[in-house]
Amino acid sequence: MEHLLDEEPEKTANKLMHADNIIDWLLTMLEKGNPSSENFLSSAEVLFALIQSAHQVILNTVIR
Amino acid sequence: MKDYNSKFVLSLNGMERLLCILNGYRKKSISLEEEHEALVNVLDGLCSLLLVDECAEQFRRLQGFELLMSLSKKQGELRRHIIKLFDYAVTQHELPSSAKNARYFIEKGGLPIVFGVFMQSGKKKKGDLVIKLTKEDHEQDEQHVLNILVGLLI
């Protein structure tokens, strides 16, 4: 997912906007997951990439 | 797409949940570098959210400033990332909530934290995670502190 966000941030972020369950799952992983597990860090990275891409799309829209 | 960040905050309670994750670290320490990195990602995610007005408003209402001020005292290794977040919270002059956030930041005692970083104060406790910083990191920190000060003056 991180790769997709890097390659096609706008398209992926747009699609993920309709995927509440995935976002909810990432947040739950951070709330209840084990901080020493690799998945904890991966969830945080994907969530950050997602929020940042959503912002990038806003900037692109404003510039256009 | 502006809607996305608003949606994340409003219908998924994203801001509240991210702040709750950070809240847990007021009482426990960060022992692993991966854990530290995950929290940095959470803080950076909050920075991106703060670029949208209703999110910045929500951040203040949810007492995000108080939480992060408290966290910066207890988790020294996160302080520079918290300062970055304060930079985002008080210097977005195009957002109506930015001026309110700046006033709130001062009222809640944010200045000592900012000046503390500027003076590079803060003692390392035994067992604290040691994160090596480069010259560029220090320059970025100074830049964030200066941005906050300029933001508060404007």
Backbone of each chain as ProteinMPNN parsed JSONL, in Angstrom:
{"seq_chain_A": "MEHLLDEEPEKTANKLMHADNIIDWLLTMLEKGNPSSENFLSSAEVLFALIQSAHQVILNTVIR", "coords_chain_A": {"N_chain_A": [[0.834, -1.204, 0.0], [1.974, 1.18, 0.779], [3.774, 1.494, -1.285], [2.052, 1.847, -3.431], [0.948, 4.271, -2.697], [3.176, 5.883, -2.943], [3.702, 5.676, -5.666], [1.309, 6.339, -7.064], [-0.082, 8.643, -5.694], [-2.393, 10.317, -5.686], [-4.49, 8.876, -6.951], [-4.562, 6.567, -5.374], [-5.011, 7.577, -2.791], [-7.483, 8.73, -3.193], [-9.045, 6.469, -3.656], [-8.751, 5.164, -1.252], [-10.119, 6.788, 0.388], [-12.631, 5.881, 0.367], [-12.5, 3.652, 1.805], [-13.068, 3.066, 4.616], [-12.875, 1.019, 6.476], [-10.293, -0.017, 6.286], [-8.708, 2.092, 7.152], [-9.691, 2.371, 9.701], [-8.886, -0.059, 10.727], [-6.093, 0.254, 10.65], [-5.791, 2.272, 12.524], [-6.752, 0.932, 14.778], [-4.812, -1.023, 15.024], [-2.687, 0.521, 15.866], [-3.689, 1.422, 18.268], [-4.217, -0.881, 19.791], [-2.283, -2.723, 19.158], [0.88, -4.507, 19.449], [3.574, -2.635, 20.473], [6.182, -3.447, 20.032], [6.094, -5.017, 17.844], [6.65, -5.534, 14.333], [4.57, -4.84, 12.726], [3.294, -2.768, 13.992], [4.866, -0.487, 13.562], [4.75, -0.496, 10.753], [2.012, -0.063, 10.321], [1.753, 2.536, 11.314], [3.381, 3.88, 9.504], [2.049, 3.512, 7.049], [-0.375, 4.747, 7.586], [0.461, 7.385, 8.007], [1.544, 7.927, 5.453], [-0.765, 7.848, 3.989], [-2.357, 9.955, 5.046], [-0.675, 12.071, 4.463], [-0.545, 11.94, 1.675], [-3.161, 12.529, 1.037], [-3.137, 15.167, 1.755], [-1.302, 16.155, -0.081], [-2.743, 15.921, -2.387], [-4.64, 17.874, -1.95], [-3.035, 20.166, -2.085], [-2.167, 20.001, -4.773], [-4.606, 20.318, -6.058], [-5.229, 22.916, -5.353], [-3.134, 24.321, -6.558], [-3.582, 23.756, -9.266]], "CA_chain_A": [[0.0, 0.0, 0.0], [2.89, 2.321, 0.811], [4.321, 1.596, -2.635], [0.996, 2.437, -4.258], [0.816, 5.69, -2.327], [4.332, 6.587, -3.516], [3.619, 5.684, -7.13], [0.127, 7.064, -7.542], [-0.688, 9.127, -4.444], [-3.729, 10.897, -5.842], [-5.44, 7.814, -7.259], [-4.682, 5.658, -4.231], [-5.642, 8.276, -1.663], [-8.901, 8.873, -3.548], [-9.719, 5.186, -3.458], [-8.758, 4.817, 0.174], [-11.101, 7.623, 1.066], [-13.865, 5.101, 0.458], [-12.202, 2.389, 2.485], [-13.003, 3.383, 6.048], [-12.495, -0.142, 7.287], [-8.828, -0.164, 6.308], [-8.188, 3.167, 8.004], [-10.093, 2.002, 11.05], [-8.028, -1.183, 11.111], [-4.749, 0.797, 10.924], [-5.862, 2.984, 13.81], [-6.894, -0.076, 15.837], [-3.484, -1.647, 15.176], [-1.86, 1.437, 16.66], [-4.257, 1.534, 19.624], [-4.183, -2.132, 20.558], [-1.202, -3.605, 18.722], [2.087, -4.586, 20.261], [4.529, -1.653, 19.945], [7.467, -4.035, 19.633], [5.942, -5.787, 16.601], [6.972, -4.784, 13.118], [3.304, -4.361, 12.167], [2.962, -1.505, 14.652], [5.564, 0.556, 12.798], [4.221, -0.478, 9.377], [0.689, 0.583, 10.344], [1.969, 3.977, 11.484], [3.946, 4.41, 8.257], [1.01, 3.548, 6.012], [-1.355, 5.769, 7.971], [1.075, 8.68, 7.744], [1.625, 8.087, 3.998], [-2.123, 8.089, 3.52], [-2.781, 11.316, 5.414], [0.173, 13.013, 3.734], [-0.954, 11.936, 0.269], [-4.423, 13.259, 0.965], [-2.78, 16.582, 1.796], [-0.642, 16.475, -1.341], [-3.811, 16.078, -3.371], [-5.246, 19.2, -1.703], [-2.108, 21.166, -2.624], [-2.217, 19.935, -6.233], [-5.883, 20.863, -6.495], [-5.154, 24.374, -5.181], [-2.21, 24.843, -7.57], [-4.255, 23.664, -10.571]], "C_chain_A": [[0.872, 1.259, 0.0], [3.45, 2.597, -0.58], [3.3, 2.281, -3.557], [0.851, 3.928, -3.981], [1.976, 6.507, -2.885], [4.172, 6.756, -5.021], [2.47, 6.555, -7.64], [-0.644, 7.628, -6.345], [-2.13, 9.587, -4.591], [-4.787, 9.815, -6.01], [-5.675, 6.93, -6.019], [-5.397, 6.327, -3.063], [-7.131, 8.455, -1.919], [-9.675, 7.586, -3.301], [-9.835, 4.865, -1.98], [-9.767, 5.642, 0.964], [-12.412, 6.86, 1.259], [-13.64, 3.789, 1.193], [-11.998, 2.632, 3.981], [-12.486, 2.227, 6.894], [-10.976, -0.303, 7.399], [-8.216, 0.872, 7.258], [-8.467, 2.829, 9.471], [-9.192, 0.884, 11.58], [-6.616, -0.685, 11.458], [-4.726, 1.514, 12.274], [-5.959, 1.993, 14.973], [-5.559, -0.775, 16.095], [-2.586, -0.786, 16.06], [-2.36, 1.533, 18.104], [-4.011, 0.27, 20.451], [-3.025, -3.05, 20.212], [-0.003, -3.564, 19.657], [3.153, -3.64, 19.688], [5.866, -2.261, 19.506], [7.339, -4.863, 18.336], [6.2, -4.895, 15.39], [5.704, -4.172, 12.503], [2.889, -3.016, 12.749], [3.577, -0.35, 13.861], [5.0, 0.655, 11.38], [2.863, 0.219, 9.323], [0.836, 2.093, 10.441], [2.482, 4.589, 10.189], [2.88, 4.541, 7.169], [-0.002, 4.654, 6.311], [-0.812, 7.169, 7.674], [1.124, 8.948, 6.239], [0.258, 8.455, 3.43], [-2.572, 9.528, 3.808], [-1.991, 12.339, 4.598], [-0.233, 13.083, 2.253], [-2.251, 12.701, 0.091], [-4.125, 14.746, 0.957], [-2.158, 17.031, 0.478], [-1.681, 16.718, -2.435], [-4.477, 17.446, -3.205], [-4.361, 20.268, -2.34], [-2.173, 21.19, -4.148], [-3.499, 20.569, -6.764], [-5.839, 22.393, -6.431], [-4.281, 24.981, -6.282], [-2.874, 24.839, -8.953], [-5.338, 24.715, -10.678]], "O_chain_A": [[0.572, 2.251, -0.665], [3.585, 3.745, -1.004], [3.64, 3.163, -4.346], [0.66, 4.735, -4.891], [1.805, 7.669, -3.255], [4.458, 7.814, -5.581], [2.646, 7.392, -8.526], [-1.73, 7.149, -6.022], [-2.979, 9.297, -3.749], [-5.818, 9.81, -5.338], [-6.808, 6.598, -5.669], [-6.268, 5.734, -2.427], [-7.947, 8.35, -1.002], [-10.803, 7.604, -2.807], [-10.858, 4.367, -1.51], [-10.206, 5.257, 2.047], [-13.191, 7.14, 2.171], [-14.509, 2.916, 1.195], [-10.913, 2.43, 4.525], [-11.77, 2.416, 7.877], [-10.447, -0.67, 8.448], [-7.331, 0.563, 8.055], [-7.612, 2.978, 10.345], [-8.791, 0.895, 12.744], [-6.015, -1.138, 12.432], [-3.782, 1.385, 13.054], [-5.336, 2.183, 16.017], [-5.218, -1.079, 17.238], [-1.828, -1.294, 16.887], [-1.576, 1.702, 19.038], [-3.653, 0.33, 21.627], [-2.802, -4.049, 20.896], [0.106, -2.703, 20.531], [3.588, -3.817, 18.55], [6.592, -1.668, 18.709], [8.336, -5.346, 17.799], [5.996, -3.681, 15.424], [5.757, -3.129, 11.851], [2.218, -2.223, 12.089], [2.904, 0.628, 13.535], [4.796, 1.755, 10.865], [2.59, 0.992, 8.405], [0.145, 2.842, 9.75], [2.072, 5.687, 9.812], [2.817, 5.546, 6.462], [-0.426, 5.392, 5.422], [-1.528, 8.027, 7.157], [0.792, 10.045, 5.789], [0.147, 9.267, 2.511], [-3.093, 10.219, 2.933], [-2.539, 13.327, 4.11], [-0.258, 14.161, 1.66], [-2.424, 13.432, -0.885], [-4.775, 15.509, 0.243], [-2.435, 18.122, -0.02], [-1.522, 17.593, -3.285], [-4.833, 18.095, -4.188], [-4.847, 21.158, -3.038], [-2.228, 22.261, -4.753], [-3.488, 21.265, -7.779], [-6.338, 23.079, -7.324], [-4.625, 26.009, -6.866], [-2.744, 25.798, -9.713], [-6.018, 24.799, -11.702]]}, "seq_chain_B": "MKDYNSKFVLSLNGMERLLCILNGYRKKSISLEEEHEALVNVLDGLCSLLLVDECAEQFRRLQGFELLMSLSKKQGELRRHIIKLFDYAVTQHELPSSAKNARYFIEKGGLPIVFGVFMQSGKKKKGDLVIKLTKEDHEQDEQHVLNILVGLLI", "coords_chain_B": {"N_chain_B": [[-10.711, 16.708, -2.247], [-9.949, 17.738, 0.104], [-11.835, 17.045, 1.762], [-11.076, 14.534, 2.616], [-9.246, 14.585, 4.836], [-10.862, 15.907, 6.652], [-12.887, 14.094, 6.881], [-11.546, 11.938, 7.951], [-10.967, 12.937, 10.456], [-13.494, 13.669, 11.48], [-15.572, 11.627, 10.972], [-14.24, 9.228, 11.42], [-13.078, 9.644, 13.801], [-10.379, 10.166, 13.803], [-8.388, 12.062, 14.611], [-8.803, 12.207, 17.374], [-8.28, 9.571, 18.098], [-5.62, 9.257, 17.348], [-4.459, 11.059, 19.095], [-5.083, 9.787, 21.479], [-3.467, 7.527, 21.307], [-0.971, 8.683, 21.577], [-1.317, 9.718, 24.104], [-1.083, 7.524, 25.797], [1.633, 7.328, 26.118], [2.367, 9.097, 28.004], [2.714, 7.979, 30.377], [4.215, 5.68, 30.03], [7.484, 4.52, 28.989], [9.488, 4.923, 26.003], [10.881, 2.228, 24.509], [11.972, 0.994, 22.301], [13.578, 1.508, 19.119], [11.986, 1.264, 16.849], [9.463, 1.635, 17.837], [9.638, 4.275, 18.605], [9.949, 5.388, 16.089], [7.471, 4.784, 14.969], [5.808, 6.387, 16.537], [6.753, 8.86, 15.774], [5.82, 8.879, 13.182], [3.084, 8.994, 13.732], [2.948, 11.532, 14.894], [3.81, 13.074, 12.709], [1.749, 12.55, 10.966], [-0.312, 13.864, 12.286], [0.629, 16.447, 11.932], [0.187, 16.816, 9.183], [-2.586, 16.685, 9.165], [-3.181, 19.038, 10.47], [-3.105, 20.982, 8.581], [-5.53, 21.457, 7.583], [-8.37, 23.434, 8.175], [-10.658, 22.737, 9.896], [-9.596, 20.563, 11.197], [-7.447, 21.605, 12.611], [-8.814, 23.175, 14.386], [-10.246, 21.255, 15.759], [-8.127, 19.913, 16.951], [-7.276, 21.73, 18.903], [-9.599, 21.829, 20.47], [-9.7, 19.242, 21.428], [-7.798, 19.278, 23.315], [-5.205, 18.978, 22.426], [-2.894, 20.531, 22.509], [-2.271, 20.705, 25.255], [-1.822, 18.014, 25.85], [0.414, 17.405, 24.239], [2.29, 19.177, 25.224], [2.652, 18.199, 27.764], [3.611, 15.683, 27.087], [5.989, 16.343, 25.841], [7.564, 17.042, 27.951], [7.901, 14.674, 29.259], [8.786, 12.776, 27.405], [11.576, 13.168, 26.152], [12.896, 12.478, 23.783], [11.007, 12.748, 21.857], [10.597, 15.379, 21.664], [11.562, 17.187, 19.686], [9.996, 16.54, 17.509], [7.512, 17.154, 18.407], [7.717, 19.882, 18.653], [7.859, 20.507, 15.974], [5.271, 19.879, 15.269], [3.875, 21.825, 16.731], [4.748, 24.007, 15.314], [3.351, 23.628, 12.881], [0.805, 23.937, 13.912], [0.495, 26.591, 14.736], [1.316, 28.342, 12.747], [-0.05, 28.493, 10.341], [-1.139, 30.779, 8.626], [-3.13, 31.29, 6.801], [-5.296, 29.935, 7.629], [-8.254, 30.303, 9.55], [-8.288, 29.305, 12.152], [-5.692, 29.376, 13.026], [-4.72, 31.743, 14.311], [-6.2, 31.67, 16.667], [-5.226, 29.317, 17.726], [-2.579, 30.065, 18.165], [-2.822, 31.989, 20.197], [-3.931, 30.393, 22.187], [-1.89, 28.561, 22.562], [0.073, 30.123, 23.79], [-1.305, 30.903, 26.111], [-1.57, 28.45, 27.418], [0.943, 27.915, 28.244], [3.035, 27.378, 26.415], [5.363, 28.66, 25.633], [7.714, 28.318, 27.38], [8.478, 25.728, 26.665], [9.171, 25.944, 24.011], [11.311, 27.781, 24.166], [12.995, 26.287, 25.708], [13.825, 24.289, 23.95], [15.146, 25.847, 22.136], [17.254, 26.678, 23.673], [18.454, 24.319, 23.934], [17.985, 22.713, 26.164], [17.254, 20.264, 28.733], [17.414, 17.267, 30.404], [18.999, 14.121, 30.0], [17.612, 11.053, 30.918], [18.539, 8.091, 32.722], [18.468, 5.154, 30.812], [16.938, 6.217, 28.825], [15.953, 6.343, 25.394], [18.432, 6.657, 22.94], [18.767, 8.89, 20.389], [20.492, 9.629, 17.561], [21.381, 12.776, 16.277], [21.694, 14.717, 13.306], [23.602, 17.471, 11.873], [21.901, 18.771, 10.156], [19.451, 18.042, 11.212], [19.473, 19.476, 13.608], [19.478, 22.034, 12.559], [16.998, 22.055, 11.329], [15.365, 21.875, 13.572], [15.89, 24.33, 14.796], [14.845, 25.945, 12.846], [12.103, 25.318, 13.013], [11.538, 26.282, 15.577], [12.065, 28.999, 15.238], [10.13, 29.567, 13.302], [7.805, 29.193, 14.823], [8.082, 31.272, 16.698], [8.019, 33.53, 15.018], [5.507, 33.12, 13.911], [3.896, 33.457, 16.19], [4.35, 36.109, 16.744], [3.262, 37.394, 14.536]], "CA_chain_B": [[-9.887, 15.85, -1.399], [-9.864, 18.358, 1.416], [-12.796, 16.275, 2.549], [-10.538, 13.322, 3.21], [-8.724, 14.819, 6.187], [-11.999, 16.228, 7.506], [-13.604, 12.848, 7.125], [-10.694, 11.161, 8.854], [-11.083, 13.506, 11.795], [-14.858, 13.743, 11.996], [-16.356, 10.385, 11.051], [-13.452, 8.105, 11.965], [-12.455, 10.129, 15.041], [-8.943, 9.931, 13.602], [-7.559, 12.948, 15.448], [-8.964, 11.785, 18.769], [-7.628, 8.273, 18.293], [-4.166, 9.462, 17.286], [-4.06, 11.703, 20.358], [-5.171, 8.756, 22.535], [-2.273, 6.674, 21.195], [0.129, 9.455, 22.174], [-1.614, 9.889, 25.53], [-0.559, 6.356, 26.505], [3.071, 7.485, 26.338], [2.651, 10.042, 29.102], [3.06, 7.179, 31.552], [5.215, 4.631, 29.78], [8.618, 5.037, 28.23], [9.699, 4.325, 24.682], [12.082, 1.406, 24.691], [12.533, 0.516, 21.027], [13.716, 2.519, 18.078], [10.839, 1.101, 15.935], [8.326, 2.239, 18.544], [9.88, 5.71, 18.481], [9.689, 5.756, 14.698], [6.019, 4.722, 14.769], [5.228, 7.585, 17.162], [7.114, 9.997, 14.915], [4.855, 8.827, 12.078], [1.797, 9.481, 14.253], [3.079, 12.994, 15.037], [3.861, 13.659, 11.367], [0.38, 12.457, 10.443], [-1.06, 14.968, 12.908], [1.09, 17.683, 11.269], [-0.53, 16.929, 7.902], [-3.995, 16.983, 9.451], [-3.32, 20.42, 10.935], [-3.152, 21.901, 7.447], [-6.946, 21.675, 7.269], [-8.859, 24.281, 9.266], [-11.473, 22.099, 10.94], [-8.736, 19.644, 11.962], [-6.672, 22.432, 13.544], [-9.796, 23.577, 15.401], [-10.505, 20.038, 16.537], [-6.909, 19.63, 17.72], [-7.318, 22.596, 20.088], [-10.736, 21.416, 21.308], [-9.398, 17.949, 22.068], [-6.686, 19.549, 24.23], [-3.966, 18.46, 21.838], [-1.742, 21.325, 22.971], [-1.939, 20.304, 26.627], [-1.269, 16.659, 25.815], [1.764, 17.388, 23.668], [3.199, 19.884, 26.137], [2.954, 17.244, 28.82], [4.418, 14.612, 26.496], [7.344, 16.834, 25.527], [8.351, 17.053, 29.199], [8.189, 13.297, 29.69], [9.475, 12.004, 26.352], [12.532, 14.102, 25.553], [13.3, 12.079, 22.43], [9.953, 13.151, 20.906], [10.389, 16.828, 21.781], [11.782, 17.92, 18.429], [8.869, 16.273, 16.61], [6.376, 17.886, 18.976], [7.936, 21.284, 18.264], [7.468, 20.59, 14.555], [3.804, 19.887, 15.243], [3.444, 23.16, 17.185], [5.001, 24.894, 14.172], [2.209, 23.468, 11.982], [-0.448, 24.348, 14.56], [0.351, 28.044, 14.974], [1.858, 29.213, 11.693], [-0.816, 28.414, 9.077], [-1.886, 32.047, 8.734], [-4.294, 31.343, 5.906], [-6.415, 29.269, 8.304], [-8.804, 31.139, 10.633], [-8.016, 28.74, 13.485], [-4.277, 29.509, 13.375], [-4.536, 32.812, 15.293], [-6.762, 31.168, 17.927], [-4.279, 28.321, 18.22], [-1.385, 30.765, 18.649], [-3.171, 32.571, 21.503], [-4.143, 29.268, 23.103], [-0.568, 27.988, 22.81], [0.747, 30.978, 24.786], [-2.075, 30.812, 27.372], [-1.36, 27.15, 28.066], [2.338, 27.782, 28.685], [3.875, 26.743, 25.399], [6.641, 29.353, 25.391], [8.881, 27.698, 28.023], [8.894, 24.523, 25.931], [9.855, 26.41, 22.797], [12.614, 28.355, 24.516], [13.804, 25.167, 26.208], [14.442, 23.636, 22.788], [16.05, 26.84, 21.576], [18.445, 26.683, 24.531], [18.892, 22.924, 23.942], [17.97, 22.222, 27.544], [16.623, 18.946, 28.895], [18.385, 16.272, 30.85], [18.753, 12.74, 29.594], [17.503, 10.131, 32.044], [19.143, 6.783, 32.481], [17.528, 4.246, 30.145], [16.272, 6.903, 27.711], [16.377, 5.946, 24.058], [19.337, 7.676, 22.404], [18.595, 9.082, 18.945], [21.557, 10.522, 17.086], [20.883, 13.826, 15.39], [22.709, 15.3, 12.419], [23.63, 18.931, 11.863], [20.679, 19.185, 9.451], [18.344, 17.889, 12.165], [19.523, 20.627, 14.524], [19.061, 23.224, 11.795], [15.533, 21.964, 11.157], [14.759, 22.197, 14.874], [15.978, 25.786, 14.965], [13.902, 26.527, 11.887], [10.744, 25.171, 13.56], [11.403, 27.196, 16.716], [11.964, 30.36, 14.689], [8.806, 29.675, 12.665], [6.797, 29.365, 15.881], [8.21, 32.621, 17.263], [7.517, 34.478, 14.006], [4.055, 32.873, 13.846], [3.241, 34.029, 17.362], [4.446, 37.568, 16.66], [2.333, 37.868, 13.483]], "C_chain_B": [[-9.658, 16.457, -0.02], [-10.757, 17.573, 2.378], [-12.16, 15.096, 3.242], [-10.075, 13.559, 4.653], [-9.849, 15.175, 7.149], [-12.74, 14.963, 7.88], [-12.842, 11.982, 8.14], [-10.889, 11.628, 10.293], [-12.502, 13.377, 12.337], [-15.56, 12.386, 12.084], [-15.558, 9.213, 11.598], [-12.819, 8.451, 13.315], [-10.937, 9.976, 14.987], [-8.063, 10.769, 14.512], [-7.59, 12.481, 16.896], [-8.193, 10.489, 19.039], [-6.109, 8.4, 18.224], [-3.674, 10.108, 18.58], [-4.1, 10.705, 21.519], [-3.949, 7.846, 22.515], [-1.089, 7.385, 21.859], [-0.053, 9.588, 23.683], [-1.048, 8.735, 26.369], [0.917, 6.502, 26.861], [3.408, 8.564, 27.364], [3.122, 9.26, 30.322], [4.096, 6.09, 31.283], [6.347, 5.186, 28.917], [8.754, 4.295, 26.895], [10.991, 3.524, 24.763], [12.746, 1.005, 23.375], [12.581, 1.63, 19.988], [12.512, 2.478, 17.105], [9.591, 1.769, 16.525], [8.417, 3.768, 18.425], [9.524, 6.174, 17.07], [8.182, 5.757, 14.399], [5.358, 5.97, 15.359], [5.558, 8.846, 16.359], [6.163, 10.05, 13.712], [3.483, 9.339, 12.507], [1.843, 11.011, 14.361], [3.105, 13.681, 13.661], [2.488, 13.618, 10.692], [-0.471, 13.581, 10.993], [-0.671, 16.3, 12.257], [0.327, 17.884, 9.961], [-1.997, 17.271, 8.12], [-4.194, 18.457, 9.797], [-3.343, 21.445, 9.801], [-4.588, 22.169, 6.995], [-7.597, 22.36, 8.472], [-9.667, 23.543, 10.324], [-10.651, 21.116, 11.797], [-7.932, 20.427, 13.011], [-7.559, 22.881, 14.712], [-10.059, 22.408, 16.369], [-9.324, 19.705, 17.447], [-6.911, 20.446, 19.014], [-8.427, 22.145, 21.039], [-10.457, 20.123, 22.058], [-8.211, 18.05, 23.04], [-5.376, 18.929, 23.744], [-2.739, 19.214, 22.321], [-1.29, 20.866, 24.354], [-1.26, 18.942, 26.638], [0.179, 16.677, 25.319], [2.766, 18.157, 24.52], [3.634, 18.941, 27.251], [3.888, 16.144, 28.3], [5.857, 15.08, 26.227], [8.221, 16.893, 26.778], [8.783, 15.64, 29.58], [8.973, 12.488, 28.667], [10.398, 12.958, 25.59], [12.869, 13.778, 24.109], [12.247, 12.439, 21.379], [9.838, 14.672, 20.806], [10.528, 17.554, 20.447], [10.625, 17.698, 17.425], [7.609, 16.999, 17.1], [6.491, 19.375, 18.617], [7.531, 21.493, 16.8], [5.941, 20.68, 14.449], [3.257, 21.254, 15.696], [3.634, 24.183, 16.059], [3.804, 24.836, 13.209], [0.93, 24.063, 12.593], [-0.61, 25.864, 14.647], [0.812, 28.929, 13.82], [1.122, 29.116, 10.349], [-1.73, 29.643, 9.01], [-3.107, 32.143, 7.83], [-5.512, 30.675, 6.548], [-6.94, 30.141, 9.443], [-8.441, 30.621, 12.031], [-6.574, 28.976, 13.942], [-4.036, 30.577, 14.459], [-5.056, 32.37, 16.664], [-5.797, 30.174, 18.564], [-3.044, 28.993, 18.813], [-1.639, 31.358, 20.037], [-3.27, 31.473, 22.569], [-2.798, 28.665, 23.528], [0.172, 28.797, 23.894], [0.046, 30.851, 26.143], [-1.776, 29.53, 28.131], [0.112, 26.9, 28.434], [3.248, 27.092, 27.694], [5.263, 27.374, 25.25], [7.843, 28.718, 26.097], [9.391, 26.457, 27.277], [9.68, 24.921, 24.681], [11.247, 26.948, 23.134], [13.564, 27.28, 25.051], [14.528, 24.469, 25.058], [15.487, 24.562, 22.174], [17.376, 26.869, 22.355], [19.059, 25.28, 24.623], [18.992, 22.375, 25.359], [17.279, 20.861, 27.592], [17.659, 17.909, 29.256], [18.001, 14.892, 30.341], [18.687, 11.87, 30.845], [18.143, 8.803, 31.679], [18.089, 5.864, 31.837], [16.765, 4.904, 29.01], [16.83, 6.407, 26.381], [17.276, 7.052, 23.495], [19.183, 7.731, 20.883], [19.671, 10.07, 18.481], [20.99, 11.529, 16.094], [22.017, 14.392, 14.543], [22.649, 16.829, 12.524], [22.346, 19.471, 11.214], [19.458, 19.09, 10.377], [18.286, 19.091, 13.11], [19.067, 21.902, 13.823], [17.551, 23.243, 11.589], [14.813, 22.349, 12.448], [14.745, 23.713, 15.092], [14.975, 26.496, 14.052], [12.467, 26.46, 12.424], [10.524, 26.157, 14.718], [11.236, 28.636, 16.211], [10.605, 30.584, 14.02], [7.728, 29.93, 13.707], [6.86, 30.793, 16.41], [7.676, 33.682, 16.292], [5.995, 34.358, 13.919], [3.32, 33.515, 15.0], [3.268, 35.557, 17.313], [3.475, 38.145, 15.625], [0.921, 37.662, 13.987]], "O_chain_B": [[-9.226, 15.772, 0.907], [-10.501, 17.451, 3.576], [-12.608, 14.68, 4.31], [-10.461, 12.831, 5.568], [-9.811, 14.798, 8.321], [-13.164, 14.776, 9.02], [-13.424, 11.389, 9.048], [-10.965, 10.822, 11.22], [-12.701, 13.023, 13.5], [-16.085, 12.027, 13.138], [-16.134, 8.295, 12.181], [-12.106, 7.633, 13.897], [-10.294, 9.693, 15.998], [-7.112, 10.266, 15.11], [-6.557, 12.373, 17.557], [-7.542, 10.34, 20.073], [-5.394, 7.722, 18.963], [-2.614, 9.756, 19.098], [-3.27, 10.761, 22.426], [-3.45, 7.44, 23.564], [-0.314, 6.777, 22.597], [0.915, 9.574, 24.443], [-0.595, 8.937, 27.495], [1.395, 5.867, 27.801], [4.574, 8.903, 27.569], [3.826, 9.786, 31.184], [4.775, 5.632, 32.202], [6.184, 6.183, 28.214], [8.214, 3.206, 26.699], [12.058, 4.068, 25.048], [13.941, 0.712, 23.34], [11.76, 2.548, 19.976], [12.076, 3.515, 16.604], [8.789, 2.376, 15.816], [7.424, 4.453, 18.18], [8.885, 7.21, 16.882], [7.683, 6.616, 13.672], [4.453, 6.542, 14.75], [4.754, 9.774, 16.276], [5.754, 11.128, 13.281], [2.803, 10.03, 11.748], [0.899, 11.697, 13.969], [2.498, 14.736, 13.476], [2.117, 14.527, 9.949], [-1.259, 14.186, 10.266], [-1.517, 17.17, 12.053], [-0.126, 18.99, 9.665], [-2.584, 18.044, 7.363], [-5.221, 19.053, 9.473], [-3.572, 22.632, 10.034], [-4.826, 23.01, 6.129], [-7.416, 21.947, 9.618], [-9.406, 23.693, 11.517], [-10.97, 20.873, 12.961], [-7.76, 19.975, 14.143], [-7.117, 22.956, 15.859], [-10.087, 22.561, 17.59], [-9.512, 19.266, 18.582], [-6.591, 19.929, 20.085], [-8.23, 22.083, 22.253], [-10.92, 19.932, 23.183], [-7.694, 17.04, 23.517], [-4.565, 18.432, 24.525], [-1.676, 18.626, 22.521], [-0.101, 20.665, 24.602], [-0.265, 18.731, 27.332], [1.055, 16.042, 25.907], [3.952, 17.829, 24.539], [4.804, 18.887, 27.631], [4.826, 15.732, 28.982], [6.81, 14.314, 26.369], [9.447, 16.807, 26.696], [9.859, 15.425, 30.137], [9.745, 11.603, 29.038], [10.045, 13.479, 24.532], [13.102, 14.677, 23.301], [12.526, 12.442, 20.18], [9.089, 15.196, 19.981], [9.721, 18.422, 20.114], [10.327, 18.567, 16.606], [6.759, 17.402, 16.306], [5.495, 20.034, 18.319], [6.944, 22.514, 16.441], [5.4, 21.448, 13.654], [2.3, 21.77, 15.118], [2.821, 25.087, 15.869], [3.304, 25.874, 12.776], [0.089, 24.616, 11.886], [-1.733, 26.367, 14.633], [0.708, 30.153, 13.909], [1.62, 29.604, 9.335], [-2.924, 29.563, 9.296], [-4.001, 32.96, 8.053], [-6.633, 30.833, 6.065], [-6.148, 30.666, 10.226], [-8.305, 31.401, 12.973], [-6.264, 28.795, 15.12], [-3.265, 30.364, 15.394], [-4.441, 32.654, 17.692], [-5.579, 30.186, 19.775], [-2.522, 28.552, 19.837], [-0.802, 31.253, 20.934], [-2.766, 31.61, 23.683], [-2.598, 28.308, 24.689], [0.805, 28.233, 24.787], [0.693, 30.713, 27.182], [-1.736, 29.531, 29.361], [0.473, 25.811, 28.879], [4.125, 26.317, 28.075], [6.21, 26.726, 24.806], [8.9, 28.585, 25.482], [10.59, 26.179, 27.266], [10.703, 24.324, 24.346], [12.231, 26.613, 22.475], [14.778, 27.36, 24.867], [15.698, 24.105, 25.179], [16.558, 24.128, 21.751], [18.453, 27.055, 21.788], [20.062, 25.08, 25.308], [19.941, 21.673, 25.71], [16.778, 20.38, 26.576], [18.636, 17.691, 28.54], [16.821, 14.547, 30.266], [19.56, 11.926, 31.71], [18.271, 8.442, 30.509], [16.944, 5.821, 32.289], [16.02, 4.231, 28.299], [18.015, 6.094, 26.261], [16.933, 8.232, 23.56], [19.436, 6.75, 20.184], [19.738, 11.202, 18.96], [20.225, 11.18, 15.195], [23.15, 14.527, 15.006], [21.769, 17.392, 13.174], [21.783, 20.475, 11.65], [18.56, 19.931, 10.337], [17.221, 19.646, 13.379], [18.37, 22.735, 14.402], [16.91, 24.291, 11.661], [13.799, 23.047, 12.43], [13.743, 24.294, 15.508], [14.354, 27.491, 14.424], [11.708, 27.423, 12.306], [9.468, 26.781, 14.824], [10.386, 29.384, 16.693], [10.005, 31.65, 14.153], [6.848, 30.769, 13.513], [5.831, 31.453, 16.557], [6.972, 34.609, 16.694], [5.286, 35.362, 13.862], [2.233, 34.062, 14.816], [2.339, 36.22, 17.776], [2.935, 39.236, 15.807], [-0.038, 37.982, 13.285]]}, "name": "protein", "num_of_chains": 2, "seq": "MEHLLDEEPEKTANKLMHADNIIDWLLTMLEKGNPSSENFLSSAEVLFALIQSAHQVILNTVIRMKDYNSKFVLSLNGMERLLCILNGYRKKSISLEEEHEALVNVLDGLCSLLLVDECAEQFRRLQGFELLMSLSKKQGELRRHIIKLFDYAVTQHELPSSAKNARYFIEKGGLPIVFGVFMQSGKKKKGDLVIKLTKEDHEQDEQHVLNILVGLLI"}
